[in-house]
Amino acid sequence: MIIAPNAAQDIRKAFEWLRIENPAYALSWRDGLRDAITALETLPFKNPIAPESKEFDVEIRQLLYGRGTPWRIFYYVNDRQVSILHVRHGRQDYWHPTDTDS
């Protein structure tokens, strides 16, 4: 499992925001997110291809995580190696290859 620096930053920023908005939920969100990402190692092709995938040179998949409007975890699989690329809330606009900020 590889978590890209941008994805790690996305997770930290989301956790910090949740910690302010809903401290009790923030810890369970973080732990559940970690479990969901770890589970990708077992079944990496279980989740659908992200609509944004057509804009990239590799097949990008998405894992939806969380209650209400879910968070979108973007990743790709190369020789069964899972690389987490980006994490963003479902209410955010679509992800583009040129995005530098989540």
N, C-alpha and C positions, 0 to 999 in steps of 0.2 A: 504494500500500500504506500502510495506517495501522495502527500498533501502539498500542493503547490503553495508557495509563500502567499500568493494573493488569496487563495482559499482559506489558509490559516488566518490571515488578517480579516477576511469576511466573517469567520466564525468568532474571532475575538471581539470584533465590533458589534456583532449581533448579540453576543453574550453580555457585553457591557451595557448595551441598550436595554436588553431584557432585565438585567439586574437592577436597573433604575426603575423601569416601568412595572415589573412584577418579580421581585426578588425570589419569592417562593417557587415560581415557575422556572426561573432562569436556570437553576441547578438541574432540575429534571430535564429541561430542554437540552442542556449541554450534554448530560449523560446519555440521554436517548439518542441524540445526534451522533455521538461517538459510537454507540451500539449499532445504529443504522449504517454508518459508514463502514464499520468493521464487518458487518454482515455482507457487504458487497464482495468481499474476498471469496465467499462461498458461492454466491449466485450473481456474478457481475452482469450477466445478460438478462436478468429478470426484469429490469426496468426498461421503459420505452426510450426510443431515440427522441431527443429533445427537438422541438421545432426549429431551434436555432442551429441545429447541426448542419444544415445546408450551407451555412455561412463559413464553415470551418473546413480544414483539410482532412480532419479525422472525424470518425463517427462519435458524436457527443451524446451521451445518455443522461437521463435525469432521474433522480430519486426524489420523490415528494416526501417531505417529513413535517410532522407537526399537525396540530389541530387547527380548525378554522381554515384560513387561507394558508396552505402549507408553504414551507420553505422549499426551494428547489436546489438540489445538490447536483451540480454538473460534473460529469466524469467521463473518462474514456478508458477503454481496455486495450492493452497491447500485450499480446502473448500472456493473457490472464493476469497481467499486472494492472491493477486499478490505480488510476491517477485522478485525484480530486482536483478539479480546476477552479471551481467557483461555487459560492453559496450565496443565494439571494432570496429575499422574501418574494412570495408569489404575487404581491401587489406591485412589485417593481416592473418596469418595462422589460421587454425582451433583452437578452444579452447579445452583444455584438463583439466580434473579434477585436475591434478597436477600443472597447471599453477598458479604461484603466482604473475606474472607480466603481465600487459596488454600489 
